[in-house]
Amino acid sequence: MTFSLLRLPVEIRTRIYKLVLIIDAPIKIKKRYRTHVHQSSTKSGKSLGIKTDEAYLTYRNASSGRSALALTASSHQAYLESVSLYHAGNTFECVSQHAFSEILNDIGTINKQLISNVRKQFPMPSPA
């Protein structure tokens, strides 16, 4: 027998979302790079592997390294019910202004307006 979260009353689902998505430790926002190897072949049939670095943004729980947002991917309804709790209830820690700006652009206007707790850890410029 399978369990369906969406069969629970919305009040109980909201409580579960808060328990899973609201984290005591700050959520670090970082820009990371990963390398992809694209396979291609020439006209003669020779195989080529081309490496490219693709930038992507992560925001993860600082203590566990896991993303609590996995729950929001379980269904469209779960996403709609829970993602605002995640943005409103957590503290986000930025290590770069650029990465933070990109995250704000990615999450949309409504979620951007819900963020109220941000810590910044940008390096201070050296005195000249």
C-alpha positions in Angstrom: 0.0 0.0 0.0 1.4 3.4 -1.0 1.1 6.5 1.1 -0.1 9.7 -0.6 0.9 13.0 1.1 -1.8 14.8 -0.8 -4.5 12.7 0.8 -3.8 14.3 4.2 -5.7 17.5 5.2 -3.9 20.6 4.1 -3.2 21.6 7.7 -1.2 18.5 8.3 0.6 18.8 5.0 1.6 22.3 5.9 3.0 21.2 9.2 5.0 18.4 7.4 6.3 21.0 4.9 7.4 23.3 7.7 9.2 20.4 9.5 11.1 19.4 6.4 11.7 22.7 4.7 12.4 25.2 7.5 16.0 24.6 8.6 17.8 25.9 11.7 21.1 26.4 10.0 21.5 29.0 7.2 21.1 27.8 3.6 24.2 28.6 1.6 23.8 30.0 -1.8 26.8 29.3 -4.0 27.7 29.3 -7.6 29.3 26.0 -8.6 30.7 24.5 -11.8 30.4 21.1 -13.2 32.1 19.6 -16.2 30.1 17.9 -18.9 31.7 15.8 -21.6 29.9 16.1 -24.9 30.4 13.3 -27.2 30.6 14.1 -30.9 32.0 12.6 -34.0 33.7 13.9 -37.0 32.7 13.2 -40.6 35.3 10.3 -40.7 33.5 8.8 -37.6 36.3 9.7 -35.1 34.8 10.2 -31.6 35.5 13.4 -29.8 34.9 14.3 -26.2 34.6 18.0 -25.6 34.6 19.2 -22.0 32.6 22.3 -21.0 32.1 23.9 -17.6 28.6 24.8 -16.9 27.7 27.1 -14.0 24.8 26.2 -11.8 23.6 27.5 -8.5 23.0 25.5 -5.4 21.4 26.3 -2.2 21.8 23.6 0.4 21.5 23.0 4.1 24.8 24.0 5.6 24.8 21.2 8.1 23.6 18.2 6.1 24.6 19.3 2.5 21.2 18.2 1.3 18.5 20.2 -0.5 15.2 20.3 1.4 13.6 21.3 -1.9 13.4 17.6 -3.0 10.0 17.5 -1.3 8.7 20.2 -3.6 9.5 18.1 -6.6 7.2 15.3 -5.5 4.2 16.9 -7.3 3.0 20.2 -8.7 0.5 20.6 -5.9 3.2 19.9 -3.2 5.4 22.5 -4.9 2.6 25.1 -4.9 1.8 24.4 -1.3 5.3 24.4 0.1 7.8 26.4 -1.8 6.7 29.7 -0.3 7.2 28.3 3.2 10.8 27.4 2.3 11.6 30.9 1.1 9.8 32.7 3.9 10.9 30.5 6.8 14.7 30.1 6.2 17.8 32.2 6.5 19.9 32.3 3.3 23.6 32.9 3.4 25.3 34.3 0.3 29.0 34.1 -0.5 28.7 36.2 -3.6 26.5 39.0 -4.7 26.3 37.6 -8.2 25.1 34.2 -7.1 22.5 35.8 -4.9 21.2 38.0 -7.7 20.9 35.0 -10.0 18.9 33.0 -7.4 16.6 36.0 -6.9 16.0 36.1 -10.7 15.4 32.3 -10.8 12.8 32.0 -8.0 10.4 34.6 -9.4 8.8 37.7 -8.0 6.5 36.1 -5.4 9.1 33.9 -3.8 11.6 36.8 -3.9 9.2 38.9 -1.9 8.9 36.2 0.7 12.6 36.1 1.6 13.2 38.1 4.8 16.3 36.6 6.3 19.6 37.0 4.4 23.2 36.9 5.7 26.0 38.0 3.5 29.6 36.8 3.6 31.1 38.8 0.8 34.9 39.3 1.0 35.8 42.8 2.1 38.0 44.7 -0.3 41.5 45.4 0.9 42.3 49.0 1.8 44.3 50.7 -0.9 
